[in-house]
Amino acid sequence: MLTSPVSGLLASFQEHYDDLLHFLTRRMNDRQRAADVAQETYLKLVTLDQQALPVRHARSFIFRVAGNLAIDALRRERRIAANHGDSDQAGEVACPAPAPEAALLARERLRILDQALLQLPDNARQALLLNRVEGLTQKQVAQQLGVSESMVAKYIGQALRHCRDWLKQAGVAASVVVLIAAAAGWQQAPLWLADYHTAVGERQVITLADGSRITLNSASAVSVVFDEHERRVVLDAGEALFEAADEARPFVVESGAERVQGNAATFSVRRDGRVLLARGQARVGEHELALAPDAEAQTAWRRGKLIFNGKPLGQVLAELERYRHGRIVLSDSRLAAMEVSGVFDLNEPEALLRSLEQRYGLKVTYLPWLAVVH
């Protein structure tokens, strides 16, 4: 008779999370309530893990636990409705507008950038603005301008080089970063003039000319500089996962003072200096990297998940802050060490804050561009 240790249940939970969430959504008739039950299921499995009890058929066991918790939740909701009746609750909504001083600074920076844009040919300027400001794909821009996609790529490349050179000569390159940061609510923002970038909460997969793939995380940006000697990618902001194709030319990622090199390897790099090796061989400078045993959990963001297992609350909130607009602060620094576990959906980052209130007895107060946890 084959059994699997409960520690394997956590890995199975991660593997079948999407199916489990779909199963619970059918039961609960609401995705958010289903996500709450999934979170409760994970915490239940963590408790069982501590008891080190063996189980058979991990997937079936997980779905049975989740189904029982869903029944309990539905019964609990019916009891509350019977005792208190239906009531409308007014939710607190954070104001999306930037602060007045940020808006004023943004207008000043816009005037500077306008001078550079006005020097561009019409097609190059329109292609850049349609792609980087309006969010149109290169195919959509090509249709609107009546040219080929390859021509649109040339227009955008011409415009980016012009703006970079002009701003550098004018000594105001930082102005663009300040402008975007102000317009985005003074949170770290993607660098507008990078070759590829994502907005806050967005992810993007890019396939390069050599077959290598880059997965950009939230609020991230990269610039690609390939030549006959080296395949170089500059991480301008945020975080990216690199799947480097095997080729004679070295594949190098530059991030600040760090220089990471790895052919036929999968590794992630963060602008704050963190590097993680998931497959193959890579090195930082002359230092060889070791394979990360929990690489799947640490890079779960590329699958739209955040996974925490006994992480301090301070680290959890710092991580969550990367996927939403505004700041998250703790009113009491002593709470920073509280351990948090769970699997959370990046498509609904606010669900993590709600889970903290429901599971850990915390309270979240929302202010414009600020969430205070206490």
C-alpha positions in Angstrom: 0.0 0.0 0.0 1.6 3.3 -1.1 1.4 6.3 1.0 2.7 9.8 0.6 3.9 12.0 3.5 1.9 15.1 4.3 4.8 17.3 3.4 4.1 16.2 -0.2 0.6 17.6 0.1 1.9 21.1 0.0 3.6 20.5 -3.3 0.5 18.7 -4.6 -1.6 21.7 -3.4 0.5 24.0 -5.5 0.4 21.7 -8.5 -3.4 21.4 -8.5 -4.2 24.9 -7.1 -6.0 26.1 -10.3 -8.2 23.0 -10.5 -9.0 23.3 -6.8 -9.9 26.9 -7.1 -12.2 26.0 -10.1 -13.8 23.2 -8.0 -14.4 25.6 -5.1 -15.7 28.4 -7.3 -18.4 26.0 -8.5 -19.3 25.1 -4.9 -19.2 28.7 -3.6 -20.6 30.4 -6.7 -18.0 33.2 -6.0 -14.3 33.2 -6.9 -13.3 35.4 -3.9 -15.0 33.2 -1.4 -13.5 30.1 -3.1 -10.0 31.7 -2.8 -10.7 32.2 0.9 -11.5 28.5 1.3 -8.4 27.5 -0.7 -6.4 29.6 1.7 -8.0 27.9 4.7 -7.2 24.5 3.0 -3.6 25.4 2.7 -3.4 26.4 6.4 -5.0 23.1 7.3 -2.4 21.2 5.3 0.4 23.1 7.0 -1.0 22.0 10.4 -1.2 18.4 9.1 2.4 18.7 7.9 3.5 19.6 11.4 1.9 16.3 12.6 3.8 14.3 10.0 0.9 11.9 9.3 0.9 9.7 6.1 -2.0 9.9 3.6 -3.0 8.1 0.4 -3.9 9.8 -2.8 -2.8 13.4 -2.1 -5.0 15.1 -4.7 -8.2 13.4 -3.5 -7.3 14.1 0.1 -6.8 17.8 -0.7 -10.1 18.1 -2.6 -11.9 16.3 0.2 -10.5 18.7 2.9 -11.4 21.7 0.7 -14.9 20.4 0.1 -15.5 20.0 3.8 -14.2 23.5 4.5 -16.5 24.8 1.8 -19.5 23.2 3.4 -18.5 24.7 6.8 -18.2 28.1 5.2 -21.6 27.9 3.5 -23.2 26.8 6.7 -21.5 29.6 8.6 -22.7 32.2 6.1 -26.3 30.9 6.3 -26.2 31.2 10.1 -24.9 34.8 10.0 -27.5 35.7 7.4 -30.3 34.2 9.6 -29.1 36.1 12.7 -28.4 39.4 11.2 -30.3 39.6 7.9 -28.9 41.1 4.7 -27.1 44.4 5.1 -25.3 46.6 2.7 -21.8 47.3 3.8 -20.0 50.4 2.4 -16.5 49.5 1.3 -13.6 51.9 1.6 -12.1 52.8 -1.8 -8.7 54.3 -2.1 -8.5 57.5 -4.2 -6.6 56.7 -7.4 -5.4 60.3 -7.9 -1.7 61.2 -7.2 -0.8 63.8 -4.6 -1.1 67.4 -5.8 2.7 68.0 -5.6 3.2 64.8 -7.6 0.8 66.0 -10.3 2.5 69.4 -10.5 5.9 67.7 -10.8 4.5 65.4 -13.5 3.3 68.4 -15.6 6.8 70.0 -15.4 8.5 66.8 -16.5 6.0 66.4 -19.3 6.9 69.7 -20.8 10.6 68.6 -20.9 9.7 65.3 -22.5 7.4 67.0 -25.1 10.4 68.9 -26.4 12.1 65.6 -27.3 9.0 64.1 -28.8 8.3 67.1 -31.0 11.7 66.6 -32.7 10.6 63.2 -33.9 9.1 62.4 -37.4 5.3 62.1 -37.1 5.1 58.3 -37.7 7.9 57.6 -35.2 6.2 59.8 -32.5 2.8 58.3 -33.1 4.1 54.7 -33.1 5.9 55.3 -29.8 2.9 57.0 -28.1 0.4 54.5 -29.3 2.6 51.6 -28.1 4.0 52.9 -24.9 1.2 55.2 -23.7 -2.0 53.9 -25.2 -0.9 50.3 -24.8 -1.5 49.1 -28.4 0.4 46.1 -29.7 2.8 46.6 -32.6 0.2 44.8 -34.8 -2.5 47.3 -33.8 -0.2 50.3 -34.3 0.7 48.9 -37.8 -3.0 48.7 -38.7 -3.7 52.3 -37.4 -0.7 53.8 -39.2 -1.2 51.7 -42.4 2.4 50.3 -42.3 4.0 46.9 -41.7 4.8 45.5 -38.2 8.5 45.6 -39.0 8.2 49.3 -39.9 6.5 49.9 -36.6 9.3 48.2 -34.7 11.8 50.5 -36.6 9.8 53.6 -35.7 9.7 52.7 -32.0 13.4 51.8 -32.0 14.2 55.2 -33.7 12.0 57.1 -31.2 13.5 55.4 -28.2 17.0 56.1 -29.3 16.2 59.7 -30.0 14.6 60.2 -26.6 17.4 58.5 -24.7 20.1 60.5 -26.6 18.2 63.8 -26.2 17.5 63.4 -22.5 21.0 62.3 -21.9 22.4 65.4 -23.7 19.9 67.6 -21.8 20.9 66.1 -18.5 17.3 65.2 -17.5 17.2 61.5 -18.0 16.0 61.0 -14.5 13.0 63.3 -15.2 11.3 60.6 -17.2 11.6 58.2 -14.3 10.3 60.9 -11.9 7.4 61.6 -14.3 6.2 58.1 -14.5 6.7 57.5 -10.8 4.5 60.6 -10.1 1.8 59.6 -12.6 1.8 56.0 -11.1 1.3 57.2 -7.6 5.0 57.5 -6.5 5.5 53.7 -6.4 8.4 52.2 -8.2 7.4 52.2 -11.9 8.7 50.5 -15.1 11.1 52.6 -17.0 9.2 54.0 -20.0 12.1 54.1 -22.3 13.2 50.5 -21.8 12.7 48.0 -24.7 10.1 46.0 -22.8 8.3 46.9 -19.6 5.3 45.9 -17.5 2.9 48.0 -15.4 2.1 47.4 -11.8 0.4 44.0 -11.5 1.2 43.0 -15.1 3.3 40.1 -16.3 4.7 39.6 -19.8 6.6 36.8 -21.7 9.1 37.9 -24.4 10.9 35.6 -26.9 14.2 37.0 -28.1 15.8 36.6 -31.5 18.0 33.7 -30.2 15.1 31.8 -28.8 15.7 32.8 -25.2 12.7 33.8 -23.2 12.2 36.5 -20.6 9.2 36.6 -18.2 8.8 40.1 -16.8 7.3 40.4 -13.3 5.2 43.3 -12.1 6.6 46.9 -12.7 9.7 45.6 -14.4 11.7 46.6 -17.4 14.5 45.3 -19.6 16.7 46.6 -22.4 18.2 44.1 -24.9 21.6 44.7 -26.4 22.7 41.8 -28.7 25.8 41.9 -30.8 28.1 39.3 -32.5 30.1 38.8 -29.2 27.5 38.8 -26.5 23.8 38.5 -25.7 23.3 41.2 -23.1 20.1 42.1 -21.3 19.9 45.0 -18.9 17.4 44.7 -16.0 16.3 48.4 -15.6 13.6 47.8 -12.9 11.8 45.1 -11.0 12.4 41.3 -11.6 12.6 38.9 -14.6 13.0 35.2 -15.1 15.4 34.3 -17.9 15.4 31.1 -19.9 18.7 31.4 -21.8 19.0 29.4 -25.0 22.2 27.4 -25.6 24.5 29.3 -27.9 28.2 30.1 -28.4 27.7 33.8 -27.4 27.5 34.2 -23.6 24.0 35.2 -22.2 24.6 38.0 -19.7 22.1 39.9 -17.5 23.2 43.2 -15.9 21.4 44.6 -12.9 23.0 47.5 -11.2 26.5 46.3 -10.2 25.6 42.7 -10.7 26.5 40.7 -13.8 24.9 37.3 -14.1 25.9 34.8 -16.9 24.3 31.5 -17.7 23.9 29.6 -21.0 21.2 26.9 -21.3 20.0 27.9 -17.8 16.9 29.3 -16.1 17.4 31.9 -13.5 15.6 35.0 -12.0 17.2 38.3 -11.3 15.8 41.2 -9.1 16.9 44.7 -9.3 17.6 44.6 -5.5 20.4 42.1 -6.1 18.6 38.8 -5.5 19.5 36.0 -8.0 17.9 32.5 -8.0 19.0 29.6 -10.2 16.2 27.2 -11.2 18.0 25.1 -13.9 21.4 24.6 -15.4 24.5 26.5 -14.4 25.0 30.3 -13.9 27.3 32.6 -12.0 27.3 36.0 -10.6 30.7 37.5 -11.4 33.0 34.6 -10.7 30.8 33.1 -8.1 29.0 29.9 -9.2 25.3 29.7 -8.2 23.7 26.7 -6.5 20.3 25.4 -7.5 17.6 26.8 -5.3 15.6 23.8 -3.8 12.4 25.9 -3.6 12.7 27.6 -7.0 9.2 26.6 -8.1 7.7 28.4 -5.0 9.9 31.4 -5.3 9.1 31.9 -9.0 5.4 31.1 -8.6 4.7 34.7 -9.6 5.1 33.7 -13.2 2.1 31.4 -12.8 0.1 34.2 -11.1 0.7 33.0 -7.5 2.5 34.1 -4.4 3.4 31.3 -2.0 4.5 31.9 1.6 5.3 29.2 4.1 6.0 30.7 7.5 7.3 34.0 6.1 7.5 37.0 8.4 4.6 39.4 7.9 7.0 42.3 7.1 8.5 40.4 4.2 5.0 39.3 2.9 3.8 42.9 2.8 6.9 44.1 1.1 6.4 41.4 -1.6 2.7 42.2 -2.0 3.5 45.9 -2.4 5.2 45.1 -5.7 1.9 44.0 -7.2 -0.4 46.9 -6.3 -0.5 50.7 -6.4 0.4 52.5 -3.2 2.3 51.7 0.0 1.5 49.1 2.7 2.8 49.9 6.2 2.7 48.3 9.6 1.5 50.5 12.5 3.4 48.3 15.0 6.9 47.1 14.0 6.4 44.1 16.4 4.0 42.6 14.0 6.7 42.3 11.3 7.9 38.9 12.7 4.4 37.3 12.6 4.6 34.2 10.5 2.2 34.0 7.5 1.5 30.9 5.2 -0.7 30.5 2.2 -1.0 30.6 -1.6 -2.4 33.8 -3.0 -3.7 34.8 -6.5 -1.9 37.7 -8.0 -4.9 38.6 -10.1 -6.5 39.6 -6.8 -3.7 41.1 -4.6 -6.2 42.7 -2.2 -7.4 39.2 -1.3 -4.1 38.7 0.7 -4.9 41.7 2.8 -8.4 40.4 3.4 -7.0 37.0 4.4 -4.7 38.7 7.0 -7.8 40.3 8.5 -9.8 37.0 8.5 -7.0 34.5 9.5 -4.6 36.5 11.6 -6.9 38.9 13.5 -5.3 42.0 11.8 -7.1 45.1 10.7 -6.4 47.0 7.5 -7.2 50.7 7.2 -7.3 52.1 3.6 -6.2 55.7 2.9 -5.4 57.3 -0.5 -2.4 55.4 -1.9 -1.8 53.8 1.6 -2.9 50.7 3.4 -2.1 50.6 7.2 -2.0 47.1 8.8 -2.5 47.1 12.5 
